[in-house]
């Protein structure tokens, strides 16, 4: 679980994000998921983890970068792609790039 800090507009639309991960050593886990909102991490990174009193496992910091990166593309509903997330993925596919879509509340990106 990653804690998220929301801006004045309430973005991201959650206070935390849960990512799949695989334990690699005591207190360490390798991310096995693409983050939608967490910044500064990518699939394959190893993070230091700690469980709270309720047993929720929280990521604290990256201890080993995988060399992967996370790229977020937000297609403008008024742009050429008319906000179509699948079109974005199809454009990246010939480059061997995989991704996922998430739909959420509209937000102005500046």
N, C-alpha and C positions, 0 to 999 in steps of 0.2 A: 504494500500500500504506500502511495506517495501522497504527502500533504500538498495541497495546491493553495496558492494565494490568489484570491479573486481581486480584480481591479474594481474601480468605482462603478463600472457598468455591470458588475456581477459576472465577469468572464474570467476564467472558464465557468461553465454552468454547474460546477460541483466543487466541494471543498477538498476532495481527495479522488485519487484514481487508483484502481487495483489493476496490477499487471501480473500476468503469468510469469513464474520464475522457477528455476531449478536450483536446489541447494548444491553448492560445490565445495563447501567447507563450513565449519562452525562459524556462524555469524556472517556468511557470505552467500549470495545467490546470483545466478546468471539470469538476466532478463530473457524471457522467451516469448515476447509479445511486443507489438508496436504501440508506443504511447500515443494517445490522441492529444493529451493536454500537458503532460509532464514535459518540461523543457530540460535540455542538457543530458538526456539519456537516449539510448537506442537499443534495439534488440541485440542481445549478445553481450551487453555491458555487464560487468560484475559489480554488485553494490553491497555495501555493508548494511546488515539488517539487525533490527532489535525488535523483540516482541514486547508489547505493553502488558499491563496486568490483566487485560481481557483476552490476551492471546493473539491480538492482531499484530501481524508482522509488518513493521514499517521500514522503508528504505531510508537510510541516513545520508549516504554519500556514495559516489562512484569510486571504486578502488581500482578498476581495470577497464579501460575503454576497449571496445571490440574492433574499432575501425569502421563500424557501420555508422550511418547517420539517419536521422529522422527528418524528413522534409514535409512540411505541411503546406498544402495548396488549398486555398479557399476561393473557389470560382465565384465571381460576382454574378448575382442573379440577373443583372442588367448588362453583363458582358457577352462576348461571343459565344461562350459555352452555356449561357443562361442558367448558371448554377448547377449544371449537371455533373455530379461527382464521378459517375462512371465514365464519362467522356474523358475526364482527367486521367483516370487509371488506364484507359485504353490508349491514350497518347503516350504514356510512359512505358507501356508494355514492350514495345520493340527494343527498348533499351535494357530489358531484363529487370526492370524495377517492378516490385510488387508493392501492393498497398491495400489499405482498407478505407472504407468510407464511414463517416459518422454524420448524421444529420442532427442539427440542433437549432437553437434559436438564432435568428439572423443577427449579425453583428457587423458593424462598420469597421473595416480594417483600414488603418491609415499608415 
